[in-house]
Each structure stands twice: as C-alpha cells, then as structure tokens.
Amino acid sequence: MVFEIGQQIKTAREQSNLALEEIANRTRINLSYLRDIEAGKFDFLPRPYVLAFTKTFANQVGLNGEEIAKQLLALLAGPQTSTGEVTSEPAPVEARHEPAYASSVGMHAEKVEHAAKTPNMPYLREILIGIGIVIAVVIALILAARSSQEEAPQGQGETRSGTRAENVVPEMTFEEMAKQVAALTDSQAKAEVVAPQQLTLEARLDAPVWMRVITDNADTVAQTYPRGSAQWQAKDNFVLRVGNAGAVTFVLDGKVLGKVGEPGQRVNIMVTREGFKEKRVLPPPQPRVAADSSGT
C-alpha cells in the first residue's frame, strides 16, 4: 500500500538521525510535501512531481529511490484492495448476435484492449483507443456505401432489353471487409508505436536563474544556471521549477516556446512534445528561520 511506502521512508530517515528540515534544506523540497510523503499522502501535486520528489527523498535517507518510485507508480496506477494489491474487475458484457465482420473486428479489439494494459509504453492505451475509433469510422462508411447501393433504382445498369451491364464490379463480402480493417489497424498500430525522437530543451537565460529540472520523471538536476544557455534531453517530458520565470526563454527542438511567467515569479511547469503543460505559479518564498542551537 502507498501508506507503507511513506512509513518505509520515515523509518529510514529516523534511523539516519535526519530531521525533515534538514532534508528540505538539502533537496529544496517543500517541508509540507515531505510530511505528506511520510504520511502516505501522494495527491499533493501532479503525479510526475510526486514521483520525482519521492525518489529524491528516498535517496537522501539511504534507500533505492528508483525502486521506491517504481513501486509507488505501480500502486498509483490502479485501485487497491485492503491488502494493497492492484486489481482490475472486467465489466460485464451484454450477450448479443453480431454479423461475421463484427465478430472479427471484436476479436481484434480484444487484442487491442489486452495490449493497452501493458505498461511498456506510456501512451499506448491512448494510441490504441484512437485506432479503435478509426475502425468504427471505416466500418460506418462501408455500411453507408453498401446501403446507398442497395437503394439505387433497380432499373439503373440495365439495357433496354432488360439485361444488366456486363461490367458490374463484384461486391466485397463482410469477411473481406473485416480483413481489410484488421490489416489497416495493424499497419497503423506499427506506425504509431515507433519510438519517438529524443526531445531537446534549451533555456536561454538573461540573468542567473535557479532551476530544478526533472527529465522523464526520474533524473533530477537542481542548481543556479549562469547567464547564457543550457540544454537537457529526454524521451517524453521535462518537469521544471524556475526561480525567475521572466528571465528564461525556452526552446523545444528548435521551436521557441517563450517565457513561462513574469520577472520574479516562481513557476512549476511541464514541457512535452506539445509544448508547455500544467503551469503553476508558486507563492513568493518565505524567509527561512535559522535552526536553533540544539540542532532540532
């Protein structure tokens, strides 16, 4: 269960004689977020932030942050039973009679649904849902064309002697339709799941700016970048915290995205292939209270 992950991190911290304030100073993670992680509350920010902060926290207390983040992602991916196991109950299927072409497409759809449950590619489920919509549209167009052909006047195509023209094209059977739709789906699926090119994000800085950069929800870099430019690469996305949003212009794969805020603003932002996502302006930082002489 997610609560046990928080307890595991808390126990490791206490065994290392580390205070939460010390972890917050080292990682620059908000103290309230660290408390939520130890309490097993992982809904305080969007999932990429939560996974990245949990991984960093676990590493600071001597645990394997990568493994902890994987366990947390698996638990957050679906509903849990009282024992913490992720379960998935299939929806009831209403029995009905379907034509042969629908049965063939249905079998292919089951394969698509099974493939969508595998976690090897983050966006595979969305891709396959889109392919399913394409299948439905193709079938609807085929049926509409067939209906219009049947409604045409029977006299068309006949000669004056009452015989039909000899150049009529043979009609496609439902089985042939289903095979063509399945072949179209397979070719589209192969084209869609080709590994995308690596993303390159460039920051053009007008002044020194502190930034935390998380690439692909895993690797984290936090430092003050000097005036000039800096680059990072990722397969899917970047999650950024920018200390002075008005002093940085971002460029993704050569395309200028622009600034994420005004001068002096602190901003959390996600960058994907589509550009900026999930922008959040943070409140101004509060002055730090110096630790007392007891070290607590």
C-alpha positions as a Markdown table, in Angstrom:
| # | Residue | x | y | z |
|---|---|---|---|---|
| 1 | Met | 0.0 | 0.0 | 0.0 |
| 2 | Val | 1.1 | 3.6 | -0.6 |
| 3 | Phe | 1.0 | 4.2 | 3.2 |
| 4 | Glu | 3.7 | 1.6 | 3.7 |
| 5 | Ile | 6.0 | 3.4 | 1.3 |
| 6 | Gly | 5.7 | 6.5 | 3.4 |
| 7 | Gln | 6.4 | 4.6 | 6.6 |
| 8 | Gln | 9.4 | 2.9 | 5.0 |
| 9 | Ile | 10.9 | 6.3 | 4.1 |
| 10 | Lys | 10.1 | 7.7 | 7.5 |
| 11 | Thr | 11.7 | 4.8 | 9.3 |
| 12 | Ala | 14.9 | 5.1 | 7.2 |
| 13 | Arg | 15.1 | 8.8 | 7.9 |
| 14 | Glu | 14.7 | 8.3 | 11.7 |
| 15 | Gln | 17.4 | 5.6 | 11.6 |
| 16 | Ser | 19.7 | 8.0 | 9.8 |
| 17 | Asn | 19.0 | 10.7 | 12.5 |
| 18 | Leu | 17.9 | 13.2 | 9.9 |
| 19 | Ala | 15.3 | 15.9 | 10.6 |
| 20 | Leu | 12.7 | 16.8 | 7.9 |
| 21 | Glu | 14.0 | 20.3 | 7.9 |
| 22 | Glu | 17.5 | 19.1 | 7.0 |
| 23 | Ile | 16.1 | 17.0 | 4.1 |
| 24 | Ala | 14.1 | 20.1 | 2.9 |
| 25 | Asn | 17.3 | 22.3 | 3.0 |
| 26 | Arg | 19.3 | 19.7 | 1.1 |
| 27 | Thr | 16.7 | 19.0 | -1.6 |
| 28 | Arg | 14.8 | 22.3 | -1.6 |
| 29 | Ile | 11.5 | 20.3 | -1.5 |
| 30 | Asn | 8.7 | 22.0 | 0.4 |
| 31 | Leu | 8.6 | 20.7 | 4.0 |
| 32 | Ser | 4.8 | 20.1 | 3.8 |
| 33 | Tyr | 5.4 | 17.8 | 0.8 |
| 34 | Leu | 8.0 | 15.7 | 2.8 |
| 35 | Arg | 5.4 | 15.3 | 5.6 |
| 36 | Asp | 2.8 | 14.2 | 3.1 |
| 37 | Ile | 5.1 | 11.6 | 1.6 |
| 38 | Glu | 5.9 | 10.1 | 5.1 |
| 39 | Ala | 2.1 | 10.1 | 5.8 |
| 40 | Gly | 1.4 | 8.2 | 2.6 |
| 41 | Lys | -0.5 | 11.1 | 1.0 |
| 42 | Phe | 0.6 | 11.3 | -2.6 |
| 43 | Asp | -2.0 | 13.6 | -4.1 |
| 44 | Phe | -0.4 | 17.0 | -3.1 |
| 45 | Leu | 0.9 | 17.6 | -6.7 |
| 46 | Pro | 0.6 | 16.1 | -10.2 |
| 47 | Arg | 2.0 | 12.6 | -10.4 |
| 48 | Pro | 5.3 | 13.4 | -12.1 |
| 49 | Tyr | 6.2 | 15.8 | -9.3 |
| 50 | Val | 5.2 | 13.3 | -6.6 |
| 51 | Leu | 7.3 | 10.5 | -8.1 |
| 52 | Ala | 10.3 | 12.7 | -8.6 |
| 53 | Phe | 10.1 | 14.1 | -5.0 |
| 54 | Thr | 9.6 | 10.7 | -3.5 |
| 55 | Lys | 12.6 | 9.3 | -5.4 |
| 56 | Thr | 14.8 | 12.2 | -4.2 |
| 57 | Phe | 13.6 | 11.8 | -0.6 |
| 58 | Ala | 14.2 | 8.1 | -0.6 |
| 59 | Asn | 17.8 | 8.6 | -1.9 |
| 60 | Gln | 18.5 | 11.1 | 0.8 |
| 61 | Val | 17.7 | 8.6 | 3.6 |
| 62 | Gly | 19.7 | 5.8 | 2.1 |
| 63 | Leu | 17.0 | 3.9 | 0.2 |
| 64 | Asn | 16.9 | 3.0 | -3.5 |
| 65 | Gly | 14.9 | 5.9 | -4.9 |
| 66 | Glu | 14.5 | 4.4 | -8.3 |
| 67 | Glu | 12.9 | 1.2 | -6.9 |
| 68 | Ile | 10.7 | 3.2 | -4.5 |
| 69 | Ala | 9.4 | 5.4 | -7.3 |
| 70 | Lys | 8.6 | 2.3 | -9.4 |
| 71 | Gln | 6.7 | 0.7 | -6.5 |
| 72 | Leu | 4.7 | 3.9 | -6.0 |
| 73 | Leu | 3.9 | 4.3 | -9.7 |
| 74 | Ala | 2.5 | 0.7 | -9.7 |
| 75 | Leu | 0.3 | 1.4 | -6.7 |
| 76 | Leu | -1.0 | 4.7 | -8.0 |
| 77 | Ala | -1.8 | 3.2 | -11.4 |
| 78 | Gly | -5.0 | 1.4 | -10.3 |
| 79 | Pro | -7.5 | 0.7 | -7.5 |
| 80 | Gln | -6.2 | -1.1 | -4.4 |
| 81 | Thr | -7.7 | -3.9 | -2.2 |
| 82 | Ser | -7.4 | -3.9 | 1.6 |
| 83 | Thr | -4.1 | -5.7 | 1.2 |
| 84 | Gly | -2.7 | -3.1 | -1.2 |
| 85 | Glu | -2.9 | -5.3 | -4.4 |
| 86 | Val | -3.9 | -3.5 | -7.6 |
| 87 | Thr | -7.0 | -5.2 | -9.0 |
| 88 | Ser | -9.0 | -4.8 | -12.2 |
| 89 | Glu | -12.5 | -6.2 | -12.5 |
| 90 | Pro | -13.7 | -6.7 | -16.1 |
| 91 | Ala | -17.0 | -5.0 | -17.0 |
| 92 | Pro | -20.0 | -7.3 | -17.7 |
| 93 | Val | -20.5 | -7.9 | -21.5 |
| 94 | Glu | -24.1 | -8.0 | -22.8 |
| 95 | Ala | -24.7 | -11.0 | -25.0 |
| 96 | Arg | -26.0 | -10.2 | -28.5 |
| 97 | His | -25.9 | -11.6 | -32.0 |
| 98 | Glu | -23.4 | -9.9 | -34.3 |
| 99 | Pro | -22.6 | -10.4 | -38.0 |
| 100 | Ala | -19.4 | -12.1 | -39.1 |
| 101 | Tyr | -17.5 | -8.9 | -39.8 |
| 102 | Ala | -18.3 | -7.5 | -36.3 |
| 103 | Ser | -17.1 | -10.7 | -34.7 |
| 104 | Ser | -13.8 | -10.5 | -36.5 |
| 105 | Val | -13.4 | -6.8 | -35.5 |
| 106 | Gly | -14.4 | -7.7 | -31.9 |
| 107 | Met | -11.6 | -10.3 | -31.7 |
| 108 | His | -9.1 | -7.7 | -32.9 |
| 109 | Ala | -10.5 | -5.2 | -30.4 |
| 110 | Glu | -9.9 | -7.7 | -27.5 |
| 111 | Lys | -6.3 | -8.0 | -28.6 |
| 112 | Val | -6.1 | -4.2 | -28.7 |
| 113 | Glu | -7.5 | -4.0 | -25.1 |
| 114 | His | -5.1 | -6.6 | -23.8 |
| 115 | Ala | -2.2 | -4.7 | -25.4 |
| 116 | Ala | -3.4 | -1.5 | -23.8 |
| 117 | Lys | -3.0 | -3.0 | -20.3 |
| 118 | Thr | 0.8 | -3.5 | -20.7 |
| 119 | Pro | 2.9 | -0.7 | -19.2 |
| 120 | Asn | 5.7 | -0.8 | -21.7 |
| 121 | Met | 4.8 | 2.4 | -23.4 |
| 122 | Pro | 3.2 | 5.3 | -21.5 |
| 123 | Tyr | 0.8 | 6.4 | -24.3 |
| 124 | Leu | 0.0 | 3.0 | -25.9 |
| 125 | Arg | -3.6 | 2.9 | -24.5 |
| 126 | Glu | -4.5 | 6.3 | -25.9 |
| 127 | Ile | -3.0 | 5.4 | -29.3 |
| 128 | Leu | -5.0 | 2.1 | -29.5 |
| 129 | Ile | -8.2 | 3.9 | -28.4 |
| 130 | Gly | -7.7 | 6.2 | -31.4 |
| 131 | Ile | -7.1 | 3.3 | -33.7 |
| 132 | Gly | -10.4 | 1.8 | -32.4 |
| 133 | Ile | -12.2 | 5.0 | -33.4 |
| 134 | Val | -10.7 | 4.8 | -36.9 |
| 135 | Ile | -12.0 | 1.2 | -37.2 |
| 136 | Ala | -15.5 | 2.3 | -36.2 |
| 137 | Val | -15.5 | 5.1 | -38.8 |
| 138 | Val | -14.2 | 2.9 | -41.6 |
| 139 | Ile | -17.0 | 0.3 | -40.9 |
| 140 | Ala | -19.6 | 3.0 | -40.8 |
| 141 | Leu | -18.5 | 4.4 | -44.2 |
| 142 | Ile | -18.5 | 0.9 | -45.7 |
| 143 | Leu | -22.0 | 0.2 | -44.5 |
| 144 | Ala | -23.3 | 3.6 | -45.6 |
| 145 | Ala | -21.9 | 2.9 | -49.1 |
| 146 | Arg | -23.5 | -0.5 | -49.2 |
| 147 | Ser | -26.9 | 0.9 | -48.2 |
| 148 | Ser | -26.8 | 3.6 | -50.9 |
| 149 | Gln | -26.0 | 1.0 | -53.5 |
| 150 | Glu | -29.0 | -1.2 | -52.4 |
| 151 | Glu | -31.4 | 1.8 | -52.5 |
| 152 | Ala | -30.4 | 2.8 | -56.1 |
| 153 | Pro | -33.2 | 2.2 | -58.7 |
| 154 | Gln | -33.1 | -1.3 | -60.0 |
| 155 | Gly | -33.5 | -0.1 | -63.5 |
| 156 | Gln | -30.1 | 1.6 | -63.5 |
| 157 | Gly | -27.4 | -0.6 | -65.1 |
| 158 | Glu | -29.9 | -2.5 | -67.2 |
| 159 | Thr | -30.0 | -2.2 | -71.0 |
| 160 | Arg | -33.2 | -1.6 | -73.0 |
| 161 | Ser | -33.6 | -5.3 | -73.4 |
| 162 | Gly | -33.8 | -5.8 | -69.6 |
| 163 | Thr | -30.3 | -7.3 | -69.2 |
| 164 | Arg | -27.7 | -5.8 | -66.8 |
| 165 | Ala | -24.4 | -4.3 | -68.0 |
| 166 | Glu | -21.7 | -6.9 | -68.2 |
| 167 | Asn | -19.1 | -4.6 | -66.5 |
| 168 | Val | -20.5 | -4.7 | -62.9 |
| 169 | Val | -17.8 | -4.9 | -60.2 |
| 170 | Pro | -18.3 | -7.9 | -57.8 |
| 171 | Glu | -19.4 | -6.8 | -54.3 |
| 172 | Met | -17.0 | -7.1 | -51.3 |
| 173 | Thr | -18.1 | -9.6 | -48.7 |
| 174 | Phe | -18.2 | -8.9 | -45.0 |
| 175 | Glu | -15.3 | -11.2 | -44.3 |
| 176 | Glu | -13.1 | -9.3 | -46.8 |
| 177 | Met | -14.1 | -6.0 | -45.2 |
| 178 | Ala | -13.1 | -7.3 | -41.8 |
| 179 | Lys | -9.7 | -8.5 | -43.1 |
| 180 | Gln | -9.0 | -5.1 | -44.7 |
| 181 | Val | -10.0 | -3.3 | -41.5 |
| 182 | Ala | -7.7 | -5.6 | -39.4 |
| 183 | Ala | -4.8 | -5.1 | -41.8 |
| 184 | Leu | -5.3 | -1.3 | -41.7 |
| 185 | Thr | -5.3 | -1.4 | -37.9 |
| 186 | Asp | -2.2 | -3.5 | -37.7 |
| 187 | Ser | -0.3 | -1.1 | -40.1 |
| 188 | Gln | -1.4 | 2.0 | -38.2 |
| 189 | Ala | -0.5 | 0.4 | -34.8 |
| 190 | Lys | 3.0 | -0.3 | -36.0 |
| 191 | Ala | 3.4 | 3.2 | -37.4 |
| 192 | Glu | 2.1 | 4.8 | -34.1 |
| 193 | Val | 4.2 | 2.8 | -31.7 |
| 194 | Val | 7.6 | 3.6 | -33.3 |
| 195 | Ala | 9.8 | 5.1 | -30.7 |
| 196 | Pro | 9.7 | 8.9 | -30.9 |
| 197 | Gln | 12.8 | 11.0 | -31.3 |
| 198 | Gln | 14.5 | 12.4 | -28.3 |
| 199 | Leu | 13.4 | 15.8 | -27.1 |
| 200 | Thr | 15.9 | 18.6 | -26.7 |
| 201 | Leu | 15.0 | 21.5 | -24.4 |
| 202 | Glu | 17.1 | 24.7 | -24.4 |
| 203 | Ala | 16.9 | 27.5 | -21.8 |
| 204 | Arg | 18.2 | 31.0 | -22.9 |
| 205 | Leu | 18.9 | 32.9 | -19.7 |
| 206 | Asp | 19.0 | 36.7 | -19.5 |
| 207 | Ala | 20.4 | 36.5 | -15.9 |
| 208 | Pro | 21.5 | 33.8 | -13.4 |
| 209 | Val | 18.4 | 31.7 | -12.5 |
| 210 | Trp | 17.9 | 28.8 | -10.1 |
| 211 | Met | 16.1 | 25.9 | -11.7 |
| 212 | Arg | 15.2 | 22.3 | -10.9 |
| 213 | Val | 14.9 | 20.0 | -14.0 |
| 214 | Ile | 13.4 | 16.5 | -13.9 |
| 215 | Thr | 13.8 | 14.5 | -17.1 |
| 216 | Asp | 11.3 | 11.6 | -17.8 |
| 217 | Asn | 10.1 | 11.7 | -14.2 |
| 218 | Ala | 13.4 | 10.3 | -13.0 |
| 219 | Asp | 16.7 | 12.2 | -13.2 |
| 220 | Thr | 16.8 | 15.5 | -11.2 |
| 221 | Val | 19.2 | 18.4 | -11.5 |
| 222 | Ala | 18.9 | 21.5 | -9.3 |
| 223 | Gln | 21.3 | 24.4 | -9.5 |
| 224 | Thr | 21.7 | 28.1 | -10.3 |
| 225 | Tyr | 22.4 | 28.5 | -14.1 |
| 226 | Pro | 24.5 | 31.4 | -15.2 |
| 227 | Arg | 23.5 | 33.9 | -17.9 |
| 228 | Gly | 23.7 | 32.2 | -21.3 |
| 229 | Ser | 22.1 | 28.9 | -22.3 |
| 230 | Ala | 21.6 | 25.4 | -21.0 |
| 231 | Gln | 20.3 | 22.2 | -22.6 |
| 232 | Trp | 18.7 | 19.0 | -21.5 |
| 233 | Gln | 17.4 | 15.9 | -23.3 |
| 234 | Ala | 14.5 | 13.5 | -22.5 |
| 235 | Lys | 12.4 | 10.9 | -24.2 |
| 236 | Asp | 9.0 | 12.1 | -23.1 |
| 237 | Asn | 8.9 | 15.2 | -20.9 |
| 238 | Phe | 10.6 | 17.7 | -18.6 |
| 239 | Val | 9.3 | 18.9 | -15.3 |
| 240 | Leu | 10.8 | 22.3 | -14.3 |
| 241 | Arg | 10.7 | 24.6 | -11.3 |
| 242 | Val | 12.0 | 28.1 | -12.4 |
| 243 | Gly | 13.1 | 30.6 | -9.7 |
| 244 | Asn | 12.8 | 33.7 | -12.0 |
| 245 | Ala | 10.3 | 32.9 | -14.8 |
| 246 | Gly | 10.7 | 36.2 | -16.6 |
| 247 | Ala | 14.5 | 35.7 | -17.2 |
| 248 | Val | 14.3 | 32.5 | -19.1 |
| 249 | Thr | 13.2 | 31.8 | -22.7 |
| 250 | Phe | 12.6 | 28.1 | -23.5 |
| 251 | Val | 13.2 | 26.5 | -27.0 |
| 252 | Leu | 12.0 | 22.9 | -27.7 |
| 253 | Asp | 13.7 | 21.1 | -30.6 |
| 254 | Gly | 14.4 | 24.5 | -32.3 |
| 255 | Lys | 10.9 | 25.9 | -31.7 |
| 256 | Val | 10.7 | 28.9 | -29.4 |
| 257 | Leu | 8.1 | 28.3 | -26.7 |
| 258 | Gly | 8.7 | 31.6 | -24.9 |
| 259 | Lys | 8.8 | 32.5 | -21.2 |
| 260 | Val | 6.7 | 30.8 | -18.6 |
| 261 | Gly | 6.0 | 33.9 | -16.4 |
| 262 | Glu | 6.8 | 37.4 | -15.3 |
| 263 | Pro | 10.1 | 38.6 | -13.8 |
| 264 | Gly | 10.5 | 37.4 | -10.2 |
| 265 | Gln | 7.7 | 34.7 | -10.4 |
| 266 | Arg | 8.4 | 31.1 | -9.2 |
| 267 | Val | 6.8 | 28.7 | -11.6 |
| 268 | Asn | 6.3 | 24.9 | -11.9 |
| 269 | Ile | 5.8 | 23.8 | -15.5 |
| 270 | Met | 5.8 | 20.5 | -17.5 |
| 271 | Val | 7.2 | 20.5 | -21.1 |
| 272 | Thr | 6.1 | 17.8 | -23.5 |
| 273 | Arg | 6.2 | 17.4 | -27.3 |
| 274 | Glu | 3.1 | 19.6 | -27.5 |
| 275 | Gly | 4.8 | 22.4 | -25.5 |
| 276 | Phe | 4.0 | 23.9 | -22.0 |
| 277 | Lys | 1.6 | 21.8 | -19.8 |
| 278 | Glu | 0.3 | 22.1 | -16.3 |
| 279 | Lys | 1.7 | 25.6 | -15.5 |
| 280 | Arg | 1.5 | 26.5 | -11.8 |
| 281 | Val | 2.7 | 29.9 | -10.3 |
| 282 | Leu | 4.1 | 29.4 | -6.8 |
| 283 | Pro | 3.8 | 31.9 | -3.9 |
| 284 | Pro | 6.8 | 34.1 | -3.1 |
| 285 | Pro | 9.4 | 32.2 | -0.9 |
| 286 | Gln | 9.1 | 32.7 | 2.8 |
| 287 | Pro | 12.2 | 33.9 | 4.8 |
| 288 | Arg | 14.0 | 30.9 | 6.3 |
| 289 | Val | 14.1 | 30.5 | 10.1 |
| 290 | Ala | 17.6 | 29.7 | 11.3 |
| 291 | Ala | 17.8 | 26.4 | 13.2 |
| 292 | Asp | 18.2 | 26.8 | 16.9 |
| 293 | Ser | 21.4 | 25.8 | 18.8 |
| 294 | Ser | 20.0 | 22.4 | 19.8 |
| 295 | Gly | 20.0 | 21.4 | 16.1 |
| 296 | Thr | 16.3 | 20.4 | 16.1 |
